[in-house]
Amino acid sequence: MRTFGVEEELLLVDARTLLPLAAGEGAVHHARGDEATVRPAPTPSGTHTLTLEFQQEQVEVVGPPCRTLAEQLASIHDGRLHADESARAVRGRVVALATPVFGGLPHLAPGERYRRIQEHVGLLAAEQLTCGFHVHVEVDDADEGVAVLDRIRVWLPVLLALSANSPFWYGVESGFASYRYQVMLRWPTAGPYEAFGSHAGYERHVGSLLRSRVPLDDGMVYFDARLSTHAPTVEVRVADVCMDPTHAAVLAALARALVETAARDRRRGVPPQPVSVTELRAWSWRASRFGVDELLVSPTTGTPAPAGDVVTELLLLLHPVLDEYGEEELVRSVVTSILADGAGTRRQRAAYARRQRATDVVADALDVGTPSAQPHPRASGAP
């Protein structure tokens, strides 16, 4: 079984008012447990790492590699608990919302790299406050990794739809299920990517981008999925951070099963689907706009179909791996609940509709997704 680990970007809010809190530096400082100057670099705490992100109103928690879905669910719980404890030390809380519900602009986190990015991209940096969910899946080598990237790209919009958790943008209802994804597409290297054909093709493509000096470094190559620059993994980056930690764990399991299925297809000589970047951008736009509440584009036919039907296609594709890993029952159960009840976006809108108060959205997200307010009862029973 391939190992898989997750990185969750989380918003920081004031523990009393639930308004955005510019305290990422202090939270990470607390996690370090020392008095050194906090820099935007990993700071280990047990098996998890808490880091600064681009803005002071967020932190990122990096989990360890896991082998089972049960381990992953427990790891996500523990990572959020660690992040929340660090936030409490600066009178804050962390919340799994992918975009800010309140108005106002964020505050840039400290660090020379972030300052250079801010100078380079102008207003993009001033408004950038999004929280994604990144899944790292082990691969044998870069050649296998690129072969996987070429084969999973057509299914990434479905993962985006299942994760959708960002209808609001600085106090405004966006009309999108995942407005985070639209914000990320402002960056010139973000979104769907071409089929690279080989590791050499991937290196040529990334190299040409870096030579353009549009991305300042390879960390600014924000493809929906990419090769990790620091570990032998494929990094699936398309998803919103999920409000519900069980949704997050199942999404990670789907990403791992997709990578494993793609690797097996490569060994069998099954070629990638010849879908253009322009087509994929359209498919991703539909997933970002509607989530699982309307139609998604089927990678099988290239035409719109009910979201439940397209998700079923994905589950059928992944059935051999999910069954072999003993994960299919829980994955199907959780995915069915997302299709029936919606992901985080539908819950955010329902919370807001009750009294038209943004604080209700944050409070509900804390109740659902922050482990100090909710245990993880399914971790021990998950396969």
C-alpha beads as a LAMMPS data file, in Angstrom:
LAMMPS data file: protein, C-alpha beads

383 atoms
382 bonds

1 atom types
1 bond types

-500.0 500.0 xlo xhi
-500.0 500.0 ylo yhi
-500.0 500.0 zlo zhi

Masses

1 110.0

Atoms # bond

1 1 1 0.000 0.000 0.000
2 1 1 1.375 3.377 -1.002
3 1 1 1.830 5.782 1.874
4 1 1 -0.136 9.009 1.760
5 1 1 -0.019 12.146 3.859
6 1 1 -1.973 15.375 3.894
7 1 1 -1.342 19.078 4.327
8 1 1 -4.278 21.140 5.588
9 1 1 -4.356 24.925 5.400
10 1 1 -6.595 26.303 8.158
11 1 1 -7.980 29.755 8.895
12 1 1 -7.198 31.464 12.202
13 1 1 -10.060 33.232 13.994
14 1 1 -10.399 35.068 17.295
15 1 1 -11.662 32.619 19.925
16 1 1 -14.175 35.154 21.287
17 1 1 -15.397 37.124 18.272
18 1 1 -14.716 34.493 15.559
19 1 1 -13.307 37.264 13.358
20 1 1 -10.118 36.627 11.354
21 1 1 -7.031 36.711 13.577
22 1 1 -3.593 37.725 12.281
23 1 1 -1.676 35.462 14.650
24 1 1 -0.100 32.769 12.500
25 1 1 3.397 33.741 13.598
26 1 1 2.460 33.464 17.265
27 1 1 0.712 30.119 16.802
28 1 1 3.707 28.625 15.020
29 1 1 6.015 30.154 17.641
30 1 1 4.010 28.354 20.335
31 1 1 4.237 25.092 18.380
32 1 1 8.022 25.420 18.250
33 1 1 8.217 25.648 22.020
34 1 1 11.185 27.995 21.957
35 1 1 11.938 31.715 21.801
36 1 1 13.646 31.764 18.415
37 1 1 12.385 34.038 15.685
38 1 1 9.631 32.273 13.772
39 1 1 10.333 31.784 10.100
40 1 1 8.068 30.347 7.365
41 1 1 9.639 26.908 7.688
42 1 1 8.492 23.559 9.129
43 1 1 8.436 23.279 12.919
44 1 1 7.941 19.696 14.072
45 1 1 5.654 18.805 16.952
46 1 1 5.404 15.077 17.505
47 1 1 4.367 13.496 14.232
48 1 1 2.851 16.702 12.835
49 1 1 4.350 19.975 11.664
50 1 1 2.793 23.419 11.977
51 1 1 4.009 26.052 9.511
52 1 1 3.265 29.601 8.530
53 1 1 1.338 30.126 5.326
54 1 1 1.174 33.139 3.038
55 1 1 -1.013 35.218 5.365
56 1 1 -0.986 35.684 9.133
57 1 1 -4.646 34.634 9.251
58 1 1 -3.805 31.023 8.430
59 1 1 -1.510 28.146 9.317
60 1 1 -0.715 24.848 7.647
61 1 1 -0.559 21.532 9.459
62 1 1 1.468 18.803 7.763
63 1 1 0.689 15.226 8.712
64 1 1 2.970 12.190 8.592
65 1 1 2.767 9.453 5.937
66 1 1 -0.020 6.960 6.681
67 1 1 -0.832 3.519 5.322
68 1 1 -4.514 3.049 6.167
69 1 1 -7.630 5.171 6.007
70 1 1 -8.101 4.716 9.757
71 1 1 -4.594 6.064 10.353
72 1 1 -5.271 8.996 8.051
73 1 1 -8.501 9.952 9.804
74 1 1 -6.803 9.812 13.200
75 1 1 -3.869 11.822 11.811
76 1 1 -6.130 14.566 10.450
77 1 1 -7.885 14.735 13.814
78 1 1 -4.593 14.957 15.699
79 1 1 -3.184 17.555 13.313
80 1 1 -6.207 19.796 13.710
81 1 1 -6.077 19.332 17.475
82 1 1 -2.400 20.353 17.522
83 1 1 -3.098 23.390 15.345
84 1 1 -6.065 24.417 17.501
85 1 1 -4.053 24.097 20.715
86 1 1 -1.371 26.345 19.227
87 1 1 -4.029 28.836 18.109
88 1 1 -5.564 28.884 21.590
89 1 1 -2.194 29.974 22.956
90 1 1 -2.658 33.238 21.024
91 1 1 -6.378 33.502 21.896
92 1 1 -7.455 32.020 18.605
93 1 1 -8.969 28.933 17.059
94 1 1 -8.411 27.186 13.737
95 1 1 -11.307 26.504 11.432
96 1 1 -11.528 24.421 8.245
97 1 1 -12.963 27.008 5.872
98 1 1 -11.363 27.393 2.457
99 1 1 -12.024 31.140 2.063
100 1 1 -12.741 34.022 4.460
101 1 1 -16.379 34.575 5.412
102 1 1 -15.778 38.135 6.677
103 1 1 -14.649 41.251 4.854
104 1 1 -11.253 42.914 5.290
105 1 1 -7.804 42.241 3.913
106 1 1 -5.271 39.815 5.407
107 1 1 -1.766 40.497 6.695
108 1 1 1.296 39.066 4.984
109 1 1 3.253 36.506 6.988
110 1 1 6.909 37.319 7.706
111 1 1 9.671 36.081 5.460
112 1 1 11.778 37.311 2.559
113 1 1 10.164 34.920 0.067
114 1 1 6.651 36.103 0.883
115 1 1 7.791 39.723 0.611
116 1 1 9.253 39.084 -2.843
117 1 1 6.056 37.360 -3.977
118 1 1 4.008 40.295 -2.714
119 1 1 6.153 42.767 -4.666
120 1 1 5.960 40.544 -7.741
121 1 1 2.186 39.976 -7.959
122 1 1 0.694 43.129 -6.432
123 1 1 -3.010 42.959 -5.601
124 1 1 -3.043 39.167 -5.977
125 1 1 -1.011 38.948 -2.779
126 1 1 -3.099 41.540 -0.949
127 1 1 -6.276 39.489 -1.439
128 1 1 -4.867 35.965 -1.305
129 1 1 -6.347 34.059 1.630
130 1 1 -7.341 30.543 0.620
131 1 1 -7.053 27.195 2.342
132 1 1 -6.411 24.090 0.283
133 1 1 -6.081 20.392 0.996
134 1 1 -2.976 18.733 -0.443
135 1 1 -2.539 14.968 -0.605
136 1 1 0.955 13.515 -1.040
137 1 1 0.948 9.984 -2.456
138 1 1 4.121 7.902 -2.607
139 1 1 5.493 7.012 -6.052
140 1 1 8.413 4.798 -7.007
141 1 1 10.258 7.499 -8.925
142 1 1 9.752 10.636 -11.016
143 1 1 8.965 8.642 -14.172
144 1 1 6.088 6.874 -12.438
145 1 1 5.023 10.189 -10.907
146 1 1 4.691 11.930 -14.257
147 1 1 2.879 8.936 -15.760
148 1 1 0.431 9.209 -12.860
149 1 1 0.000 12.964 -13.374
150 1 1 -0.834 12.402 -17.021
151 1 1 -3.536 9.844 -16.170
152 1 1 -5.252 11.407 -13.153
153 1 1 -5.710 14.906 -14.581
154 1 1 -9.159 14.197 -16.081
155 1 1 -10.541 13.086 -12.695
156 1 1 -9.273 16.000 -10.605
157 1 1 -12.415 18.131 -11.210
158 1 1 -14.441 15.392 -9.516
159 1 1 -12.229 15.580 -6.412
160 1 1 -12.667 19.365 -6.448
161 1 1 -16.459 19.006 -6.548
162 1 1 -16.485 16.537 -3.646
163 1 1 -14.350 18.879 -1.525
164 1 1 -16.151 22.169 -2.290
165 1 1 -16.115 24.317 0.863
166 1 1 -15.800 27.978 -0.152
167 1 1 -18.990 29.801 -1.213
168 1 1 -18.062 33.099 0.505
169 1 1 -15.315 35.561 -0.374
170 1 1 -14.627 38.386 2.077
171 1 1 -18.258 38.640 3.163
172 1 1 -19.806 38.151 -0.273
173 1 1 -21.742 35.120 -1.499
174 1 1 -19.787 34.157 -4.619
175 1 1 -22.330 31.839 -6.218
176 1 1 -19.576 29.222 -6.486
177 1 1 -19.286 25.993 -4.548
178 1 1 -15.495 26.421 -4.548
179 1 1 -14.579 30.045 -5.005
180 1 1 -11.133 29.210 -3.623
181 1 1 -10.425 27.467 -6.910
182 1 1 -11.362 30.578 -8.903
183 1 1 -9.070 32.702 -6.731
184 1 1 -6.206 30.276 -7.302
185 1 1 -6.719 30.475 -11.069
186 1 1 -5.656 34.125 -10.931
187 1 1 -2.102 32.834 -10.540
188 1 1 -0.526 32.194 -13.940
189 1 1 0.774 28.701 -13.139
190 1 1 -2.337 27.411 -11.336
191 1 1 -4.992 24.961 -12.469
192 1 1 -5.100 22.152 -15.031
193 1 1 -1.879 21.138 -16.727
194 1 1 -0.799 19.512 -19.963
195 1 1 0.015 15.838 -20.369
196 1 1 3.800 15.820 -20.074
197 1 1 4.584 12.416 -21.606
198 1 1 7.730 11.810 -19.561
199 1 1 9.754 13.118 -16.666
200 1 1 11.940 14.937 -19.173
201 1 1 8.806 16.560 -20.611
202 1 1 7.730 17.640 -17.141
203 1 1 11.162 19.113 -16.428
204 1 1 11.167 20.971 -19.754
205 1 1 7.746 22.448 -19.036
206 1 1 8.563 23.558 -15.505
207 1 1 11.961 24.822 -16.653
208 1 1 10.379 26.999 -19.335
209 1 1 8.034 28.500 -16.754
210 1 1 10.926 29.278 -14.421
211 1 1 12.942 30.823 -17.250
212 1 1 10.036 33.181 -17.916
213 1 1 10.514 34.546 -14.365
214 1 1 6.767 34.584 -13.861
215 1 1 6.958 32.043 -11.037
216 1 1 9.834 33.125 -8.807
217 1 1 10.665 29.533 -7.870
218 1 1 9.350 26.006 -8.342
219 1 1 7.180 26.388 -5.226
220 1 1 5.040 28.793 -7.268
221 1 1 4.167 26.145 -9.853
222 1 1 0.619 25.671 -8.611
223 1 1 -0.653 22.891 -10.889
224 1 1 -3.738 20.981 -9.688
225 1 1 -1.301 18.112 -9.153
226 1 1 2.474 18.102 -9.399
227 1 1 5.614 16.282 -8.409
228 1 1 6.692 17.194 -4.908
229 1 1 9.938 19.153 -4.765
230 1 1 10.979 17.648 -1.424
231 1 1 9.617 14.079 -1.277
232 1 1 9.103 11.111 -3.658
233 1 1 5.402 11.842 -4.009
234 1 1 2.733 13.123 -6.327
235 1 1 1.026 16.093 -4.674
236 1 1 -2.701 16.365 -5.488
237 1 1 -3.545 20.025 -4.772
238 1 1 -6.934 20.583 -6.390
239 1 1 -9.208 20.317 -3.336
240 1 1 -10.596 22.786 -0.837
241 1 1 -9.795 22.077 2.797
242 1 1 -12.781 20.017 3.970
243 1 1 -14.919 21.138 6.888
244 1 1 -15.594 17.571 8.028
245 1 1 -12.403 15.631 8.900
246 1 1 -14.007 12.367 7.742
247 1 1 -14.632 13.940 4.327
248 1 1 -10.974 14.973 4.278
249 1 1 -9.709 11.478 5.065
250 1 1 -11.939 9.902 2.427
251 1 1 -10.850 12.465 -0.166
252 1 1 -7.245 11.549 0.614
253 1 1 -8.104 7.865 0.162
254 1 1 -9.681 8.633 -3.213
255 1 1 -6.554 10.521 -4.283
256 1 1 -4.343 7.597 -3.258
257 1 1 -6.561 5.084 -5.065
258 1 1 -6.487 7.304 -8.162
259 1 1 -2.682 7.375 -8.097
260 1 1 -2.460 3.600 -7.636
261 1 1 -4.980 2.986 -10.437
262 1 1 -3.042 5.284 -12.768
263 1 1 0.234 3.490 -11.963
264 1 1 -1.369 0.134 -12.753
265 1 1 -2.752 1.510 -16.025
266 1 1 0.731 2.629 -16.956
267 1 1 2.110 -0.868 -16.346
268 1 1 -0.667 -2.326 -18.512
269 1 1 0.082 0.122 -21.297
270 1 1 -3.179 2.068 -20.971
271 1 1 -2.472 5.547 -22.391
272 1 1 -3.641 8.830 -20.818
273 1 1 -6.863 10.353 -22.148
274 1 1 -6.101 13.018 -24.776
275 1 1 -7.967 15.942 -23.181
276 1 1 -6.720 19.485 -23.736
277 1 1 -5.974 21.982 -20.977
278 1 1 -8.748 24.213 -22.346
279 1 1 -11.274 21.409 -21.951
280 1 1 -10.045 20.617 -18.466
281 1 1 -10.392 24.249 -17.433
282 1 1 -14.032 24.116 -18.523
283 1 1 -14.620 20.871 -16.604
284 1 1 -12.970 22.350 -13.524
285 1 1 -14.998 25.553 -13.819
286 1 1 -18.214 23.533 -13.689
287 1 1 -16.967 21.592 -10.644
288 1 1 -15.968 24.857 -8.951
289 1 1 -19.271 26.534 -9.767
290 1 1 -21.705 23.803 -8.746
291 1 1 -19.831 21.196 -6.712
292 1 1 -21.949 18.043 -6.547
293 1 1 -25.240 19.954 -6.658
294 1 1 -25.713 19.896 -10.433
295 1 1 -23.925 18.425 -13.464
296 1 1 -20.274 17.443 -13.742
297 1 1 -18.422 16.615 -16.938
298 1 1 -17.871 12.886 -17.298
299 1 1 -14.268 12.028 -18.237
300 1 1 -15.692 8.948 -19.936
301 1 1 -17.882 10.857 -22.393
302 1 1 -16.640 14.452 -22.181
303 1 1 -20.226 15.638 -21.687
304 1 1 -22.209 16.791 -18.627
305 1 1 -24.031 14.222 -16.496
306 1 1 -25.590 14.259 -13.024
307 1 1 -22.874 14.580 -10.386
308 1 1 -23.884 11.296 -8.779
309 1 1 -23.380 9.457 -12.060
310 1 1 -19.912 10.936 -12.606
311 1 1 -18.881 10.162 -9.030
312 1 1 -20.120 6.598 -9.566
313 1 1 -17.855 6.364 -12.631
314 1 1 -14.930 7.374 -10.423
315 1 1 -15.822 4.789 -7.772
316 1 1 -16.122 2.064 -10.411
317 1 1 -12.705 2.997 -11.769
318 1 1 -11.194 2.846 -8.292
319 1 1 -13.114 -0.236 -7.108
320 1 1 -10.225 -2.746 -7.513
321 1 1 -7.853 -0.627 -5.410
322 1 1 -10.389 0.457 -2.787
323 1 1 -11.567 -3.138 -2.402
324 1 1 -8.010 -4.444 -2.130
325 1 1 -7.170 -1.808 0.492
326 1 1 -10.319 -2.581 2.489
327 1 1 -11.559 0.995 2.134
328 1 1 -14.478 0.722 -0.256
329 1 1 -17.292 0.444 2.300
330 1 1 -16.373 3.579 4.227
331 1 1 -15.450 5.526 1.088
332 1 1 -18.783 4.721 -0.565
333 1 1 -20.680 5.575 2.601
334 1 1 -19.039 8.972 2.997
335 1 1 -19.230 9.839 -0.700
336 1 1 -22.925 8.910 -0.701
337 1 1 -23.494 11.258 2.239
338 1 1 -21.685 14.077 0.410
339 1 1 -23.892 13.566 -2.626
340 1 1 -27.023 13.534 -0.472
341 1 1 -26.218 16.253 2.046
342 1 1 -23.591 18.294 0.226
343 1 1 -20.033 19.133 1.166
344 1 1 -18.952 22.126 3.241
345 1 1 -20.441 24.702 0.873
346 1 1 -24.012 23.582 1.399
347 1 1 -23.478 23.531 5.164
348 1 1 -21.963 27.030 5.148
349 1 1 -24.907 28.408 3.217
350 1 1 -27.389 26.742 5.548
351 1 1 -25.631 28.164 8.611
352 1 1 -25.676 31.645 7.113
353 1 1 -29.309 31.420 6.034
354 1 1 -30.574 30.939 9.586
355 1 1 -29.753 34.476 10.788
356 1 1 -27.718 36.047 7.960
357 1 1 -24.659 36.138 10.244
358 1 1 -21.156 35.225 9.162
359 1 1 -20.260 34.294 12.733
360 1 1 -22.784 31.445 12.525
361 1 1 -20.849 29.998 9.591
362 1 1 -17.600 30.034 11.554
363 1 1 -19.222 28.650 14.701
364 1 1 -20.778 25.780 12.751
365 1 1 -17.464 24.970 11.073
366 1 1 -15.815 24.854 14.502
367 1 1 -18.471 22.440 15.735
368 1 1 -18.051 20.150 12.729
369 1 1 -14.369 20.246 12.002
370 1 1 -12.341 21.252 15.047
371 1 1 -11.475 18.220 17.166
372 1 1 -11.593 19.947 20.531
373 1 1 -15.305 20.301 19.805
374 1 1 -15.755 16.875 18.220
375 1 1 -14.072 13.487 18.741
376 1 1 -13.306 11.177 15.841
377 1 1 -15.414 8.103 16.619
378 1 1 -14.972 6.488 13.229
379 1 1 -11.196 6.297 13.378
380 1 1 -11.134 3.020 15.295
381 1 1 -13.835 1.405 13.179
382 1 1 -12.632 2.443 9.740
383 1 1 -10.982 -0.295 7.711

Bonds

1 1 1 2
2 1 2 3
3 1 3 4
4 1 4 5
5 1 5 6
6 1 6 7
7 1 7 8
8 1 8 9
9 1 9 10
10 1 10 11
11 1 11 12
12 1 12 13
13 1 13 14
14 1 14 15
15 1 15 16
16 1 16 17
17 1 17 18
18 1 18 19
19 1 19 20
20 1 20 21
21 1 21 22
22 1 22 23
23 1 23 24
24 1 24 25
25 1 25 26
26 1 26 27
27 1 27 28
28 1 28 29
29 1 29 30
30 1 30 31
31 1 31 32
32 1 32 33
33 1 33 34
34 1 34 35
35 1 35 36
36 1 36 37
37 1 37 38
38 1 38 39
39 1 39 40
40 1 40 41
41 1 41 42
42 1 42 43
43 1 43 44
44 1 44 45
45 1 45 46
46 1 46 47
47 1 47 48
48 1 48 49
49 1 49 50
50 1 50 51
51 1 51 52
52 1 52 53
53 1 53 54
54 1 54 55
55 1 55 56
56 1 56 57
57 1 57 58
58 1 58 59
59 1 59 60
60 1 60 61
61 1 61 62
62 1 62 63
63 1 63 64
64 1 64 65
65 1 65 66
66 1 66 67
67 1 67 68
68 1 68 69
69 1 69 70
70 1 70 71
71 1 71 72
72 1 72 73
73 1 73 74
74 1 74 75
75 1 75 76
76 1 76 77
77 1 77 78
78 1 78 79
79 1 79 80
80 1 80 81
81 1 81 82
82 1 82 83
83 1 83 84
84 1 84 85
85 1 85 86
86 1 86 87
87 1 87 88
88 1 88 89
89 1 89 90
90 1 90 91
91 1 91 92
92 1 92 93
93 1 93 94
94 1 94 95
95 1 95 96
96 1 96 97
97 1 97 98
98 1 98 99
99 1 99 100
100 1 100 101
101 1 101 102
102 1 102 103
103 1 103 104
104 1 104 105
105 1 105 106
106 1 106 107
107 1 107 108
108 1 108 109
109 1 109 110
110 1 110 111
111 1 111 112
112 1 112 113
113 1 113 114
114 1 114 115
115 1 115 116
116 1 116 117
117 1 117 118
118 1 118 119
119 1 119 120
120 1 120 121
121 1 121 122
122 1 122 123
123 1 123 124
124 1 124 125
125 1 125 126
126 1 126 127
127 1 127 128
128 1 128 129
129 1 129 130
130 1 130 131
131 1 131 132
132 1 132 133
133 1 133 134
134 1 134 135
135 1 135 136
136 1 136 137
137 1 137 138
138 1 138 139
139 1 139 140
140 1 140 141
141 1 141 142
142 1 142 143
143 1 143 144
144 1 144 145
145 1 145 146
146 1 146 147
147 1 147 148
148 1 148 149
149 1 149 150
150 1 150 151
151 1 151 152
152 1 152 153
153 1 153 154
154 1 154 155
155 1 155 156
156 1 156 157
157 1 157 158
158 1 158 159
159 1 159 160
160 1 160 161
161 1 161 162
162 1 162 163
163 1 163 164
164 1 164 165
165 1 165 166
166 1 166 167
167 1 167 168
168 1 168 169
169 1 169 170
170 1 170 171
171 1 171 172
172 1 172 173
173 1 173 174
174 1 174 175
175 1 175 176
176 1 176 177
177 1 177 178
178 1 178 179
179 1 179 180
180 1 180 181
181 1 181 182
182 1 182 183
183 1 183 184
184 1 184 185
185 1 185 186
186 1 186 187
187 1 187 188
188 1 188 189
189 1 189 190
190 1 190 191
191 1 191 192
192 1 192 193
193 1 193 194
194 1 194 195
195 1 195 196
196 1 196 197
197 1 197 198
198 1 198 199
199 1 199 200
200 1 200 201
201 1 201 202
202 1 202 203
203 1 203 204
204 1 204 205
205 1 205 206
206 1 206 207
207 1 207 208
208 1 208 209
209 1 209 210
210 1 210 211
211 1 211 212
212 1 212 213
213 1 213 214
214 1 214 215
215 1 215 216
216 1 216 217
217 1 217 218
218 1 218 219
219 1 219 220
220 1 220 221
221 1 221 222
222 1 222 223
223 1 223 224
224 1 224 225
225 1 225 226
226 1 226 227
227 1 227 228
228 1 228 229
229 1 229 230
230 1 230 231
231 1 231 232
232 1 232 233
233 1 233 234
234 1 234 235
235 1 235 236
236 1 236 237
237 1 237 238
238 1 238 239
239 1 239 240
240 1 240 241
241 1 241 242
242 1 242 243
243 1 243 244
244 1 244 245
245 1 245 246
246 1 246 247
247 1 247 248
248 1 248 249
249 1 249 250
250 1 250 251
251 1 251 252
252 1 252 253
253 1 253 254
254 1 254 255
255 1 255 256
256 1 256 257
257 1 257 258
258 1 258 259
259 1 259 260
260 1 260 261
261 1 261 262
262 1 262 263
263 1 263 264
264 1 264 265
265 1 265 266
266 1 266 267
267 1 267 268
268 1 268 269
269 1 269 270
270 1 270 271
271 1 271 272
272 1 272 273
273 1 273 274
274 1 274 275
275 1 275 276
276 1 276 277
277 1 277 278
278 1 278 279
279 1 279 280
280 1 280 281
281 1 281 282
282 1 282 283
283 1 283 284
284 1 284 285
285 1 285 286
286 1 286 287
287 1 287 288
288 1 288 289
289 1 289 290
290 1 290 291
291 1 291 292
292 1 292 293
293 1 293 294
294 1 294 295
295 1 295 296
296 1 296 297
297 1 297 298
298 1 298 299
299 1 299 300
300 1 300 301
301 1 301 302
302 1 302 303
303 1 303 304
304 1 304 305
305 1 305 306
306 1 306 307
307 1 307 308
308 1 308 309
309 1 309 310
310 1 310 311
311 1 311 312
312 1 312 313
313 1 313 314
314 1 314 315
315 1 315 316
316 1 316 317
317 1 317 318
318 1 318 319
319 1 319 320
320 1 320 321
321 1 321 322
322 1 322 323
323 1 323 324
324 1 324 325
325 1 325 326
326 1 326 327
327 1 327 328
328 1 328 329
329 1 329 330
330 1 330 331
331 1 331 332
332 1 332 333
333 1 333 334
334 1 334 335
335 1 335 336
336 1 336 337
337 1 337 338
338 1 338 339
339 1 339 340
340 1 340 341
341 1 341 342
342 1 342 343
343 1 343 344
344 1 344 345
345 1 345 346
346 1 346 347
347 1 347 348
348 1 348 349
349 1 349 350
350 1 350 351
351 1 351 352
352 1 352 353
353 1 353 354
354 1 354 355
355 1 355 356
356 1 356 357
357 1 357 358
358 1 358 359
359 1 359 360
360 1 360 361
361 1 361 362
362 1 362 363
363 1 363 364
364 1 364 365
365 1 365 366
366 1 366 367
367 1 367 368
368 1 368 369
369 1 369 370
370 1 370 371
371 1 371 372
372 1 372 373
373 1 373 374
374 1 374 375
375 1 375 376
376 1 376 377
377 1 377 378
378 1 378 379
379 1 379 380
380 1 380 381
381 1 381 382
382 1 382 383
